[in-house]
Amino acid sequence: MLQPKVTWNLGTVLSIHILRLVVGLLLVQFVMPKLFPGSSFAIEVMDRLVVIALVWLAISKHQGNFRNLGLSREKLGLRLLQGLVGGIGLLFFSLYSERLYSTVLFLTPTQHPLVAMAKSAATWQALLAPLFLAGIAAPVAEEILYRLFTFLPFKERWGLWGGAIISAALFALMHFNAYWLGEMMVVGIGLALLYYFTGSLISAITAHAFINTTKIIMLFIGAPMI
């Protein structure tokens, strides 16, 4: 069960999202080219670390309790199972929506860096980097940012569905990819509802990780996604 009221407000949420963009831009423009020139993997990892650090600092400043916010190992097996079931359902929607985009709307997907990494991987060893980013780093960082940190205060202000829709919209928009906008909106809403009804962020992280990992493996083996 999630705590009834969070200790930070919508202003804090907005400031962290803006700060994440600013810090990320500075790192990409000035820091990462000098430390890791041409390394998209390092940039992706650094972005996730920045997200986790900013949210941790904000919640700690407001005396938030991560355990009460759903980051707990209590009933871990059940939470993992709930996340897996939720992830399977959301994966089917994700794959169906991509087929709909291509066959009905005649849209072509914009190449995502992780998609490019998976497609260009010649061996399973080469696939480890995109698998780590998509299956571990992104689900952990994004669920902490968009569900735990963003969804909860919006839910308090505009109710369960309002919070789920707004946080999902931010989740979709911040990926800067119009092709996946509708799909990520619905997946984001599904992850928010999973988080809320299970009371565990572990369930949402598991579902997110299952979706991403499955799609990366499908790209690697050449399985049709659309």
trRosetta pair geometry for C-beta under 8 A, 3 or more apart (Angstrom, degrees):
i j d omega theta_ij theta_ji phi_ij phi_ji
1 199 4.7 -51 -72 -124 18 150
2 68 7.2 90 -159 160 48 67
2 69 6.7 33 -142 -138 91 38
2 70 5.9 -20 -95 -52 92 101
2 152 7.2 -150 174 -115 142 117
2 196 6.9 -60 -2 -134 141 55
2 199 5.1 -152 -33 -136 71 78
3 6 7.0 115 86 -80 111 53
3 65 7.1 103 -42 58 148 107
3 68 4.2 42 -44 156 117 117
3 69 6.6 -41 14 -74 108 57
5 156 6.4 82 -128 -113 72 139
6 62 7.9 42 158 124 82 140
6 64 6.7 2 -160 -112 83 116
6 69 7.5 58 -109 -104 100 109
6 152 4.7 98 -40 128 139 126
6 153 5.4 -88 59 -69 136 80
6 156 6.8 -131 23 -26 94 142
7 59 7.7 100 62 -151 107 64
7 62 4.1 161 115 150 106 107
7 63 5.7 -106 163 69 169 78
7 64 5.0 -157 39 -75 118 78
8 12 4.1 -87 -179 66 111 155
8 13 7.0 129 127 -45 115 76
8 58 6.2 43 -106 155 158 102
8 59 6.7 -91 -23 -100 133 56
8 62 4.4 -150 -67 -14 87 173
8 64 6.8 -39 -18 -54 102 126
8 149 7.8 -12 67 -154 141 77
8 153 6.4 -78 93 -64 76 138
9 12 5.4 109 56 6 60 99
9 13 7.4 -112 113 -2 40 91
9 153 6.1 140 -152 -151 28 141
10 13 5.3 -49 -150 34 41 116
10 14 6.3 42 153 -19 70 102
10 153 5.5 -175 -69 134 64 128
10 154 7.0 90 -102 -77 104 67
10 157 6.5 16 -53 -40 128 154
11 14 5.8 -53 -148 36 32 110
11 15 6.3 31 155 -18 65 107
12 15 5.8 -56 -146 37 30 110
12 16 6.4 29 157 -19 65 107
12 58 5.7 134 175 -166 114 122
12 62 7.0 -3 -119 -47 169 141
12 153 7.8 145 58 -40 101 168
13 16 6.1 -60 -151 35 28 108
13 17 6.5 25 155 -16 64 107
13 149 6.5 152 -115 148 89 87
13 150 5.4 112 -152 -114 124 67
13 153 5.8 -151 -37 55 134 139
13 154 7.6 -79 61 -42 179 91
14 17 5.9 -58 -150 36 31 110
14 18 6.4 26 156 -14 66 108
15 18 5.8 -57 -147 40 31 109
15 19 6.0 31 155 -20 67 110
16 19 5.6 -53 -139 40 31 111
16 20 6.2 40 155 -27 63 103
16 54 5.2 140 -154 148 97 118
16 55 6.5 82 -172 -84 148 61
16 58 5.3 -41 -79 -53 132 155
16 145 7.9 -160 130 -141 123 92
16 149 6.9 -77 87 161 157 140
17 20 5.7 -48 -149 29 29 115
17 21 6.9 28 153 -16 60 103
17 150 7.6 64 -63 -95 118 121
17 170 7.0 -79 -118 -164 148 130
17 174 7.5 -111 -154 -91 108 135
18 21 5.8 -57 -157 35 34 110
18 22 6.4 30 151 -17 68 108
19 22 5.6 -55 -144 39 35 111
19 23 5.9 31 159 -15 69 108
19 54 6.0 166 99 -138 119 138
20 23 6.1 -56 -141 41 25 106
20 24 6.0 26 158 -19 61 114
20 50 6.2 132 -138 127 76 111
20 51 5.9 42 -130 -96 128 71
20 54 5.8 -131 -77 33 88 167
20 145 7.7 53 -84 -135 162 139
21 24 5.7 -59 -144 40 25 112
21 25 6.2 27 158 -21 63 107
22 25 5.9 -56 -149 34 27 110
22 26 6.5 24 155 -15 63 107
23 26 5.8 -57 -149 38 31 111
23 27 6.3 31 154 -19 66 108
23 50 5.3 177 112 -160 131 138
23 54 7.5 -172 22 -65 153 130
24 27 5.7 -56 -147 36 30 111
24 28 6.2 25 158 -16 66 109
24 47 5.5 42 -120 -116 114 92
24 50 6.2 -180 -72 78 80 161
25 28 5.9 -58 -144 39 28 108
25 29 6.0 15 162 -10 66 116
26 29 6.1 -63 -138 44 25 103
26 30 5.7 -33 -177 31 64 115
26 31 6.8 48 134 -8 74 108
27 30 7.2 -80 -121 55 13 74
27 31 4.6 -48 -141 47 56 121
27 32 5.4 60 156 -26 78 103
27 43 7.5 147 122 -134 109 76
27 46 5.7 -164 163 137 149 138
27 47 7.7 -175 76 -74 144 66
27 50 7.2 -131 -18 -59 154 145
28 31 7.8 12 -14 47 15 81
28 32 5.6 -16 -115 32 35 130
28 33 7.8 61 171 -30 42 90
28 43 6.0 56 -105 -139 89 120
29 33 7.5 -32 171 -4 21 120
30 33 7.3 -74 -154 33 9 104
30 34 7.4 -8 161 -5 48 116
31 34 6.4 -79 -166 39 29 103
31 35 6.1 0 160 1 72 117
32 35 5.9 -67 -133 50 33 98
32 36 5.5 -42 -167 53 76 92
32 37 8.0 140 140 -82 65 35
32 39 7.3 -128 179 62 103 92
32 42 6.1 159 -148 112 108 112
32 43 5.3 62 -161 -89 163 85
32 46 6.5 -143 -85 23 119 161
33 36 7.8 -69 -102 70 12 50
33 37 5.3 44 -166 -105 57 74
34 37 7.2 38 -90 -60 10 90
35 42 7.4 -156 104 161 102 150
36 39 3.8 -61 156 37 110 134
36 42 3.7 6 108 54 167 169
36 43 7.5 -153 87 -43 125 70
39 42 3.9 47 113 11 124 112
39 43 6.6 159 102 -14 70 83
40 43 5.5 -54 -150 37 39 115
40 44 6.2 40 153 -21 69 105
40 113 5.2 -154 176 -166 141 134
40 117 7.3 -148 89 -65 130 120
41 44 5.9 -57 -150 36 29 109
41 45 6.4 26 154 -16 64 108
41 117 7.8 108 -74 -113 90 149
41 129 5.1 -61 -111 -166 131 126
41 133 7.0 -128 -136 -57 73 132
42 45 5.8 -55 -146 39 31 111
42 46 6.1 31 157 -20 66 108
43 46 5.8 -56 -145 37 28 110
43 47 6.4 32 155 -23 63 104
44 47 5.8 -53 -151 31 30 113
44 48 6.8 27 154 -15 63 104
44 113 7.0 -161 -67 101 125 139
44 114 7.5 105 -117 -68 156 97
44 133 5.0 11 133 -136 142 132
44 137 7.0 97 140 108 98 149
45 48 5.9 -59 -155 36 33 109
45 49 6.4 30 152 -17 67 108
45 133 7.1 -96 -67 -101 71 95
45 137 6.3 -91 -112 -133 63 156
46 49 5.6 -55 -146 38 34 112
46 50 6.2 38 154 -23 67 104
47 50 5.7 -53 -149 33 30 113
47 51 6.5 34 152 -21 63 103
47 141 7.7 106 117 152 75 164
48 51 5.6 -51 -151 32 34 114
48 52 6.5 29 155 -15 66 105
48 133 7.8 -163 -30 -143 142 74
48 137 4.4 -84 -79 176 176 102
48 138 6.7 -103 -94 -80 125 43
48 140 7.3 67 -173 75 121 96
48 141 3.9 -133 -149 -44 84 156
49 52 5.9 -55 -147 39 32 108
49 53 6.1 31 156 -19 66 110
49 141 7.8 -70 -44 -97 24 131
50 53 5.8 -58 -144 39 28 110
50 54 6.2 26 160 -19 65 109
51 54 6.1 -60 -147 36 24 107
51 55 6.4 16 160 -11 63 110
51 141 4.4 84 80 -172 135 110
51 142 7.5 -8 154 -71 162 44
51 144 7.0 128 137 79 103 112
51 145 5.0 -58 -174 -59 116 132
52 55 6.1 -61 -147 41 27 105
52 56 6.0 28 157 -21 65 112
52 140 7.3 3 -83 128 123 102
52 141 5.4 -88 -49 -113 91 84
52 144 6.0 52 -109 78 72 159
53 56 5.7 -57 -144 38 27 112
53 57 6.3 27 158 -19 64 107
54 57 5.9 -55 -148 36 28 110
54 58 6.3 26 155 -18 64 108
55 58 5.7 -56 -145 38 32 110
55 59 6.1 23 161 -12 68 109
55 144 5.3 152 86 144 164 108
55 145 5.7 -131 -61 -91 138 66
55 148 7.4 82 -180 89 140 114
55 149 4.8 -102 -135 -68 116 149
56 59 6.2 -59 -142 42 26 103
56 60 6.0 25 159 -18 63 113
57 60 5.8 -58 -142 40 25 110
57 61 6.2 31 157 -25 62 108
58 61 5.8 -55 -151 32 27 113
58 62 6.7 5 157 0 62 109
58 149 7.1 71 80 -141 133 124
59 62 6.0 -68 -148 49 32 98
59 64 3.7 -70 -172 49 90 135
59 66 6.9 85 132 -71 148 83
59 69 7.6 -56 -148 -25 144 163
59 149 7.0 -106 -58 -104 112 97
60 63 7.5 35 -174 -77 33 27
60 64 7.0 -76 -63 43 27 85
64 68 7.9 -138 -180 63 71 106
64 69 6.4 27 170 -42 112 135
65 68 4.1 53 91 18 113 111
65 69 6.6 164 90 -14 58 90
66 69 5.3 -63 -145 42 36 112
66 71 4.3 -33 161 54 97 128
67 71 6.3 -84 -89 75 34 73
67 72 4.7 71 -150 -79 75 105
69 148 5.4 70 157 -153 120 106
69 152 7.3 -67 -141 -57 99 160
69 201 6.9 19 127 -29 80 126
70 148 6.5 -143 52 -103 116 101
70 195 6.4 27 -158 -165 171 90
70 198 8.0 84 -141 98 117 87
70 199 5.9 -163 -103 158 95 49
70 200 4.8 157 -161 -136 93 26
70 201 3.8 115 115 -19 115 82
70 202 7.2 -153 159 -1 87 70
70 204 8.0 37 146 14 144 115
71 148 7.3 16 -40 -107 105 148
71 201 5.3 -17 -71 44 69 128
71 202 7.3 121 -125 -46 46 84
72 200 7.0 -99 51 -121 84 92
72 202 7.6 -96 61 -19 48 122
73 76 4.8 -16 -170 -66 70 119
73 202 7.8 102 -102 -65 43 154
75 78 4.3 -31 167 40 102 120
75 79 5.8 111 108 -27 84 93
75 200 7.7 -118 78 -67 103 148
76 79 5.6 -58 -146 38 32 111
76 80 6.2 31 158 -19 67 105
76 202 6.8 -83 -134 154 70 167
77 80 5.9 -55 -149 35 29 110
77 81 6.4 28 154 -17 64 107
78 81 5.7 -57 -149 38 32 111
78 82 6.2 32 154 -19 67 106
79 82 5.7 -52 -146 37 31 112
79 83 6.3 32 154 -19 63 107
79 198 6.3 115 -125 167 78 132
79 200 4.4 -87 -127 121 124 163
79 202 4.3 49 144 89 137 120
79 203 4.8 -112 -168 -59 78 84
79 206 7.1 146 137 -5 78 140
80 83 5.7 -56 -149 38 30 112
80 84 6.3 33 152 -22 65 105
80 202 6.8 -55 -67 147 63 112
80 203 7.6 -136 -75 -99 19 59
80 206 5.3 165 -137 -105 57 157
81 84 5.6 -52 -147 34 32 112
81 85 6.4 30 156 -16 65 104
82 85 5.9 -55 -148 37 30 109
82 86 6.2 27 155 -14 64 110
82 194 7.1 155 146 -165 102 100
82 198 5.0 138 131 -105 156 138
82 200 7.5 104 68 56 138 125
82 203 4.5 -31 96 -127 110 123
82 206 7.7 103 78 66 65 137
83 86 5.7 -58 -144 42 30 110
83 87 5.9 34 155 -24 66 109
83 194 7.1 98 -108 166 61 136
83 198 7.8 -52 -58 -12 73 177
83 202 6.6 -103 -43 129 141 65
83 203 4.0 -165 -65 -156 89 50
83 204 6.7 -100 -116 -20 104 13
83 205 6.8 -27 -135 66 149 55
83 206 2.6 82 124 74 150 119
83 207 4.4 -127 -166 -37 74 74
83 209 7.9 30 155 38 129 98
83 210 7.1 154 140 -10 89 124
84 87 5.6 -53 -143 36 28 113
84 88 6.5 33 155 -24 62 101
84 206 6.0 -59 -49 148 62 121
84 207 7.3 -144 -66 -86 16 63
84 210 6.0 129 -124 -71 58 154
85 88 5.9 -50 -152 28 30 112
85 89 6.9 26 153 -13 61 105
86 89 5.9 -59 -155 38 34 110
86 90 6.2 23 155 -11 69 111
86 190 6.8 161 -176 160 102 104
86 191 7.7 117 148 -102 131 52
86 194 4.5 67 -145 -111 162 139
86 203 6.5 71 19 166 142 99
86 204 7.8 -52 100 -101 151 46
86 206 7.9 96 55 89 106 95
86 207 4.2 -46 96 -98 105 136
87 90 5.8 -60 -141 44 31 105
87 91 5.9 39 157 -28 67 106
87 206 6.4 -109 -34 125 131 73
87 207 3.6 -168 -65 -142 83 59
87 208 7.2 -106 -104 -13 106 21
87 209 7.4 -49 -109 62 148 59
87 210 3.3 74 155 64 155 133
87 211 5.4 -137 -158 -39 91 79
88 91 5.7 -52 -146 31 27 114
88 92 6.8 28 156 -19 61 102
88 210 7.0 -51 -53 138 57 144
89 92 6.1 -54 -156 31 31 109
89 93 6.8 27 150 -13 63 105
89 190 7.4 -158 102 -162 107 142
90 93 5.5 -52 -151 37 39 113
90 94 6.2 45 150 -25 68 104
90 186 8.0 174 -140 122 88 88
90 187 5.2 95 -171 -128 118 83
90 190 4.8 165 -94 109 117 155
90 191 7.3 44 -98 -55 164 78
90 207 6.1 71 26 174 137 114
90 211 5.8 -52 102 -79 108 131
91 94 5.4 -53 -147 34 33 115
91 95 6.4 28 157 -14 67 104
91 210 6.7 -87 -50 122 128 97
91 211 4.8 -165 -84 -112 86 77
91 214 5.8 15 -135 67 142 150
91 215 7.6 -160 -140 -48 99 94
92 95 6.0 -55 -146 39 30 106
92 96 6.1 29 156 -18 64 111
93 96 5.7 -60 -145 40 30 111
93 97 6.1 30 158 -23 67 107
93 183 7.6 159 131 -146 89 80
93 186 6.2 -116 149 119 139 132
93 187 7.0 177 90 -76 120 80
93 190 7.5 155 43 -40 152 156
94 97 6.0 -56 -148 32 26 109
94 98 6.8 23 155 -17 61 104
94 183 5.7 82 -131 -172 67 117
94 187 6.0 38 -78 -75 104 128
94 211 6.1 99 -4 -155 159 117
94 215 7.3 -73 123 -71 138 132
95 98 5.9 -55 -152 34 33 109
95 99 6.7 33 151 -17 65 104
95 215 8.0 -167 -76 -97 90 99
95 225 5.9 -121 -132 -164 89 72
95 226 7.7 -154 -167 -78 68 51
96 99 5.7 -56 -153 36 35 112
96 100 6.3 38 149 -22 67 105
97 100 5.3 -51 -149 35 36 116
97 101 6.4 43 151 -25 66 100
97 182 6.6 -159 -167 102 132 103
97 183 4.2 159 106 -96 150 101
97 186 7.3 169 -67 42 151 138
98 101 5.6 -44 -147 29 35 115
98 102 6.5 23 158 -11 64 108
98 109 7.2 -1 -145 -65 106 125
98 183 6.8 25 -56 -84 73 153
98 225 5.8 -11 97 139 150 96
98 226 4.6 -100 131 -88 100 101
99 102 6.2 -65 -149 42 29 103
99 103 5.9 -1 167 4 69 119
99 225 8.0 -146 -57 136 81 53
99 226 4.9 173 -87 -149 57 62
100 103 6.6 -69 -130 49 22 92
100 104 5.2 -22 -170 24 65 122
100 105 6.9 47 140 0 71 103
101 104 7.4 -45 -92 51 7 84
101 105 5.2 -47 -150 52 46 119
101 107 4.4 -61 174 56 95 117
101 109 7.5 82 110 -65 143 81
101 179 6.6 82 -173 -168 155 84
101 183 7.8 -55 -40 -40 130 119
101 226 7.4 -63 61 -132 93 130
102 105 7.5 3 -31 58 11 77
102 106 7.1 41 -168 -117 35 25
102 107 6.4 -90 -84 63 45 65
102 108 7.3 71 -114 -93 86 46
102 109 7.9 -38 -73 -27 105 88
102 226 4.6 74 12 170 149 134
103 106 7.8 -8 176 -69 7 53
103 226 7.7 -178 -27 171 92 94
107 179 5.8 164 152 -128 126 89
108 179 7.4 -74 97 -108 36 135
109 112 7.9 -53 162 -15 111 90
109 115 7.8 -142 134 -159 132 174
109 179 4.8 138 -125 154 57 161
109 180 7.5 47 -134 -49 98 90
109 226 7.9 -168 -24 -35 122 152
110 177 5.4 -154 61 -143 125 96
110 178 7.3 82 -9 43 133 75
110 179 5.2 180 7 -2 87 129
111 115 5.8 -143 -160 81 64 122
111 116 5.4 61 173 -60 114 104
112 115 4.2 91 57 3 86 109
112 116 7.0 -156 87 -8 44 84
112 177 6.7 -20 -82 -89 101 154
113 116 5.6 -56 -149 36 32 112
113 117 6.4 33 153 -20 66 105
114 117 5.5 -49 -146 35 35 114
114 118 6.4 35 154 -19 65 104
114 130 5.0 129 -159 -144 79 102
114 133 5.8 -148 -107 98 116 126
114 134 5.1 121 -173 -65 146 112
114 138 7.9 -33 -67 -39 159 147
114 216 7.0 -67 158 -100 107 109
115 118 5.9 -55 -149 36 30 109
115 119 6.2 25 156 -15 65 110
115 219 6.3 -150 -147 -125 70 161
116 119 5.9 -58 -143 40 29 108
116 120 6.0 16 162 -10 65 115
117 120 6.2 -66 -142 44 24 102
117 121 6.5 41 155 -44 62 99
117 129 6.2 -101 177 96 138 109
117 130 4.1 164 104 -66 120 120
117 133 7.8 57 66 39 158 139
118 121 5.8 -41 -153 6 31 117
118 127 6.5 51 -130 -132 68 89
118 130 4.6 -135 -64 110 80 165
118 134 7.8 -1 -57 -9 125 150
118 216 4.8 -146 -103 -154 142 76
118 219 4.2 65 122 94 129 131
118 220 5.3 -95 -177 -61 90 81
119 219 5.6 -77 -68 167 73 111
119 220 7.6 -138 -88 -90 31 45
120 126 7.8 -103 110 150 72 132
121 124 7.9 66 154 -103 124 17
121 126 3.9 171 -147 108 85 106
121 127 4.3 102 163 -72 163 71
121 130 6.8 -115 -42 17 134 125
121 220 5.8 -30 69 -121 122 103
122 126 5.6 60 40 23 63 155
123 126 4.8 101 55 5 74 99
123 127 7.2 -132 102 -7 45 88
124 127 5.3 -54 -152 32 40 118
124 128 7.4 65 148 -46 62 82
124 220 8.0 80 -103 170 60 148
125 128 5.9 -25 -167 -11 40 115
126 129 7.3 -40 179 16 46 103
127 130 6.1 -62 -162 49 57 100
127 131 5.5 58 144 -26 82 113
127 216 7.2 134 -170 152 104 109
127 217 7.8 73 179 -100 144 61
127 220 5.3 19 -109 -108 137 147
128 131 5.6 -62 -143 42 29 114
128 132 6.1 32 159 -23 67 106
129 132 6.0 -54 -148 32 26 109
129 133 6.5 19 157 -12 62 109
130 133 5.6 -57 -142 42 36 110
130 134 5.6 17 166 -5 72 114
130 216 5.4 177 129 -147 110 129
131 134 6.3 -62 -131 49 23 96
131 135 5.0 -10 179 10 64 128
131 136 7.9 48 136 -2 64 96
131 213 6.4 52 -148 -127 83 83
131 216 5.7 168 -92 116 64 151
131 217 7.7 53 -101 -61 107 81
132 135 6.6 -58 -108 52 13 91
132 136 5.3 -38 -162 36 55 118
132 137 6.1 50 143 -14 74 107
133 136 7.5 -22 -62 52 6 77
133 137 4.9 -39 -134 45 43 126
133 138 6.0 54 158 -26 63 102
134 137 7.8 16 -16 49 16 86
134 138 5.6 -10 -130 22 33 133
134 212 3.9 -164 164 166 92 117
134 213 6.5 158 110 -74 101 48
134 215 7.6 -116 169 69 144 96
134 216 4.9 150 70 -53 153 136
135 138 7.7 59 4 41 15 97
135 139 6.9 -16 180 -2 27 122
135 209 5.1 67 -167 -161 63 86
135 212 5.4 -167 -82 98 52 108
135 213 3.8 60 -105 -78 116 98
135 216 6.8 -93 -44 23 102 143
136 139 6.6 -72 -147 40 13 102
136 140 6.3 3 167 -11 57 116
136 209 6.7 43 -80 -123 40 118
137 140 6.3 -68 -150 39 22 106
137 141 6.1 5 166 -5 63 117
138 141 6.2 -65 -138 45 25 102
138 142 5.5 11 172 -9 67 120
138 208 7.4 -137 113 151 87 117
138 212 6.2 158 74 -113 129 167
139 142 6.2 -62 -129 45 20 102
139 143 5.8 15 173 -14 62 114
139 205 4.9 107 149 -157 108 69
139 206 7.9 115 170 -49 147 13
139 208 3.8 152 -126 103 101 115
139 209 4.2 -66 -17 -63 168 77
139 212 6.3 -143 -50 15 104 138
140 143 6.5 -63 -144 38 18 103
140 144 6.4 16 158 -16 58 112
140 205 5.8 39 -91 -137 54 124
141 144 5.9 -62 -153 37 27 111
141 145 6.2 15 157 -11 66 113
142 145 5.7 -58 -140 43 32 106
142 146 5.5 -4 175 9 72 115
142 147 8.0 65 132 -2 64 92
142 171 6.9 83 -175 -137 110 101
142 208 6.7 -168 77 -170 116 155
143 146 6.7 -60 -116 53 23 86
143 147 4.8 -18 -162 27 65 123
143 148 6.6 65 142 -11 68 97
143 191 6.9 -121 -110 171 94 130
143 195 7.4 168 -162 -83 103 131
143 201 5.7 135 145 -171 119 99
143 204 4.8 149 -140 114 128 113
143 205 4.7 -121 28 -78 163 75
143 208 5.8 -152 -56 4 114 154
144 147 7.5 -9 -54 53 8 83
144 148 5.1 -30 -146 37 42 129
144 149 6.3 40 151 -15 60 109
144 201 7.2 61 -85 -174 58 147
145 148 7.5 40 -4 52 11 87
145 149 5.4 -41 -146 42 32 127
145 150 6.4 29 150 -16 59 112
146 149 7.3 13 -27 55 11 86
146 150 5.0 -36 -144 39 37 131
146 151 6.6 56 147 -33 57 96
146 167 5.4 127 178 174 79 99
146 168 7.7 86 172 -89 124 36
146 170 6.4 -177 -127 91 98 105
146 171 4.4 62 -143 -83 153 104
146 188 6.7 -78 153 -145 141 109
146 191 7.8 49 101 98 117 132
146 192 7.9 -92 134 -75 92 97
147 150 7.1 8 -29 51 10 85
147 151 4.8 -10 -148 6 42 135
147 152 7.9 65 157 -30 50 84
147 167 6.7 105 -95 153 41 145
147 191 6.0 -101 -76 132 130 103
147 192 5.6 -167 -119 -101 91 65
147 195 4.7 155 -176 -47 132 168
147 201 6.4 151 101 -125 126 93
147 204 5.3 27 -37 147 179 167
148 151 7.2 45 -9 39 10 100
148 152 6.6 -5 -176 -16 34 121
148 195 7.5 -133 -65 -164 61 145
148 201 5.4 -1 -67 -97 112 138
149 152 7.3 -76 -158 27 7 105
150 153 7.3 -77 -164 40 27 94
150 154 6.5 12 158 -7 66 120
150 166 8.0 -141 156 112 102 90
150 167 4.5 139 115 -126 107 102
150 170 6.0 -121 -180 70 155 149
150 171 7.9 175 75 -53 151 87
151 154 6.0 -76 -153 46 30 108
151 155 5.9 34 157 -28 71 110
151 163 5.2 87 -171 158 67 104
151 164 6.6 32 -142 -93 111 46
151 167 3.9 -31 -84 -45 74 170
151 192 4.8 -179 -126 -131 146 111
151 195 6.9 100 78 78 159 144
151 196 7.7 -120 145 -58 134 102
152 155 5.6 -53 -146 31 29 115
152 156 6.8 30 156 -19 62 102
152 163 7.1 49 -101 -168 9 143
153 156 5.5 -48 -150 32 39 114
153 157 6.5 31 154 -14 66 107
153 163 7.8 162 81 -126 34 116
154 157 5.7 -61 -148 42 35 108
154 158 5.9 -27 173 33 73 105
154 162 6.5 -141 156 122 92 85
154 163 3.8 141 103 -125 88 76
154 166 4.7 -145 -168 73 150 131
154 167 5.6 -174 42 -46 147 95
155 158 7.2 -81 -124 61 19 66
155 159 6.6 -47 -161 135 58 15
155 160 5.7 26 -144 -102 103 40
155 162 7.2 148 -113 75 41 81
155 163 3.0 -41 -69 -26 63 168
155 164 7.3 56 -87 -36 98 65
155 196 7.3 161 -115 -100 157 129
156 163 7.4 76 6 -78 45 136
157 162 7.3 -109 91 112 76 132
157 163 7.3 125 48 -78 78 94
158 162 2.8 -108 128 124 110 150
158 163 5.9 161 67 -49 89 66
158 166 6.8 88 54 -12 145 136
159 162 4.7 85 56 16 80 108
159 163 6.6 -151 90 -7 35 92
160 163 6.1 -65 -150 38 21 107
160 164 6.2 18 157 -17 63 111
160 193 7.7 70 171 -106 109 78
160 196 6.4 105 -141 -170 106 168
161 164 5.5 -52 -140 38 33 112
161 165 6.1 30 161 -18 67 108
162 165 6.1 -59 -144 38 26 106
162 166 6.2 17 162 -12 65 112
163 166 6.1 -59 -139 41 26 104
163 167 6.0 18 166 -11 65 113
163 192 6.9 -174 117 -180 87 139
164 167 6.3 -61 -142 42 22 104
164 168 6.0 21 159 -18 61 114
164 188 7.7 152 178 126 71 79
164 189 4.7 72 155 -140 109 74
164 192 3.9 169 -126 96 83 142
164 193 5.9 28 -118 -52 145 79
164 196 7.6 -72 -75 -15 110 139
165 168 5.8 -60 -145 39 26 111
165 169 6.3 31 154 -25 63 105
165 185 7.8 19 -148 -171 66 98
165 189 6.2 15 -86 -97 53 111
166 169 5.6 -50 -149 30 32 114
166 170 6.7 31 153 -15 63 102
167 170 5.7 -51 -152 36 35 111
167 171 6.3 43 147 -24 65 106
167 188 6.6 -160 111 164 76 114
167 192 5.7 126 75 -90 128 138
168 171 5.2 -50 -147 35 35 119
168 172 6.3 33 155 -17 66 104
168 184 7.3 170 -178 135 85 68
168 185 5.1 88 141 -155 114 53
168 186 7.5 92 -178 -46 145 10
168 187 7.7 156 -145 74 112 51
168 188 2.9 146 -132 103 84 119
168 189 4.5 -28 -58 -52 160 67
168 191 7.8 143 -97 46 97 95
168 192 6.2 -99 -53 -12 98 130
169 172 5.9 -55 -147 38 30 108
169 173 6.0 24 158 -15 66 111
169 185 6.3 25 -86 -119 56 97
169 188 7.6 -161 -22 90 29 152
170 173 5.9 -57 -137 41 29 107
170 174 5.9 25 165 -19 65 113
171 174 6.4 -61 -145 35 18 106
171 175 7.4 19 153 -22 54 105
171 184 6.1 -149 117 158 95 107
171 185 7.8 149 72 -100 100 40
171 188 4.0 160 66 -114 145 139
172 175 6.2 -62 -166 24 34 110
172 180 7.2 -155 -147 115 89 81
172 181 5.1 88 169 -148 123 57
172 182 7.9 84 -145 -42 149 12
172 184 3.9 147 -106 96 88 113
172 185 4.8 -18 -46 -63 152 69
172 188 6.1 -109 -40 -12 89 144
173 176 7.5 40 167 -67 47 47
173 181 7.5 43 -79 -129 54 97
175 180 6.5 -51 105 80 143 122
175 184 6.2 -148 20 -111 146 174
177 180 4.9 24 107 32 116 102
177 181 7.0 -166 97 -52 61 72
178 181 5.3 -22 -154 -25 42 122
180 183 4.9 -68 -160 54 67 115
180 184 5.0 62 142 -25 95 110
181 184 6.3 -65 -144 40 19 103
181 185 6.4 27 155 -26 60 106
182 185 5.6 -51 -151 27 31 117
182 186 6.8 21 158 -11 65 103
183 186 6.3 -63 -157 38 29 102
183 187 6.2 22 153 -12 67 112
184 187 5.4 -52 -136 45 37 111
184 188 5.7 44 158 -26 67 107
185 188 5.8 -58 -148 36 23 112
185 189 6.5 23 153 -18 61 105
186 189 5.7 -50 -148 34 33 111
186 190 6.3 35 152 -19 64 106
187 190 5.5 -55 -149 37 32 114
187 191 6.3 33 153 -19 66 105
187 211 7.0 105 -149 -149 133 171
188 191 5.8 -52 -146 36 31 110
188 192 6.4 33 154 -20 64 105
189 192 5.7 -55 -150 35 32 112
189 193 6.4 28 154 -16 66 107
190 193 5.8 -56 -147 38 30 109
190 194 6.2 33 154 -21 65 107
190 207 7.7 -133 126 149 104 148
191 194 5.5 -51 -145 36 32 114
191 195 6.3 36 153 -21 64 105
191 204 4.8 85 -172 -149 89 102
191 207 6.1 -173 -109 87 84 129
191 208 6.1 43 -115 -64 135 100
192 195 5.7 -53 -150 36 30 114
192 196 6.3 27 153 -18 64 108
192 204 7.7 49 -77 -116 24 136
193 196 5.6 -54 -144 38 32 111
193 197 6.0 16 164 -8 68 111
194 197 6.5 -61 -136 43 23 98
194 198 6.0 4 170 1 63 117
194 203 5.4 -144 155 125 103 113
194 204 5.2 145 93 -86 110 76
194 207 5.8 18 123 -4 172 157
195 198 6.7 -69 -137 48 17 95
195 199 7.9 83 167 -86 50 8
195 200 7.2 -127 -142 77 56 38
195 201 5.9 22 -133 -101 106 54
195 203 6.7 177 -92 72 47 101
195 204 4.2 -1 -70 -48 96 135
196 199 7.5 13 177 -70 26 47
198 203 4.2 35 79 8 164 162
198 204 7.8 -172 49 -35 128 77
200 203 4.6 93 85 -5 102 100
200 204 7.5 -178 105 0 63 81
201 204 5.4 -54 -156 41 49 111
201 205 6.0 51 146 -22 76 104
202 205 5.7 -54 -144 38 32 112
202 206 6.2 35 155 -22 65 106
203 206 5.8 -55 -148 35 28 112
203 207 6.5 27 155 -17 63 106
204 207 5.8 -53 -147 37 32 110
204 208 6.2 31 155 -18 65 109
205 208 5.7 -58 -146 40 29 112
205 209 6.0 29 156 -20 65 110
206 209 5.7 -57 -144 38 27 111
206 210 6.3 30 156 -22 64 105
207 210 5.8 -54 -148 32 29 111
207 211 6.6 29 155 -18 63 104
208 211 6.0 -55 -153 34 30 110
208 212 6.4 19 157 -10 65 111
209 212 6.0 -60 -144 43 30 106
209 213 5.8 25 162 -17 67 114
210 213 6.1 -58 -138 40 24 107
210 214 6.1 24 164 -19 62 112
211 214 6.2 -65 -151 36 21 108
211 215 6.4 11 159 -12 61 112
212 215 6.1 -64 -149 39 27 106
212 216 6.3 27 156 -20 66 108
213 216 5.8 -56 -148 35 30 111
213 217 6.4 26 157 -15 65 107
214 217 6.0 -59 -150 39 29 108
214 218 6.3 32 152 -22 65 108
215 218 5.5 -49 -144 35 34 116
215 219 6.5 38 154 -20 63 102
215 225 6.7 60 -142 -117 87 137
216 219 5.8 -54 -154 34 31 111
216 220 6.5 31 150 -21 64 106
217 220 5.5 -53 -147 34 35 113
217 221 6.3 13 162 -3 69 108
217 223 7.9 23 117 17 72 127
218 221 6.5 -65 -141 47 26 94
218 223 4.1 -82 -153 61 81 115
218 225 5.6 106 130 -72 135 102
219 222 7.7 29 -180 -74 28 30
219 223 7.8 -64 -47 45 22 78
219 225 7.1 -10 -72 -32 73 135
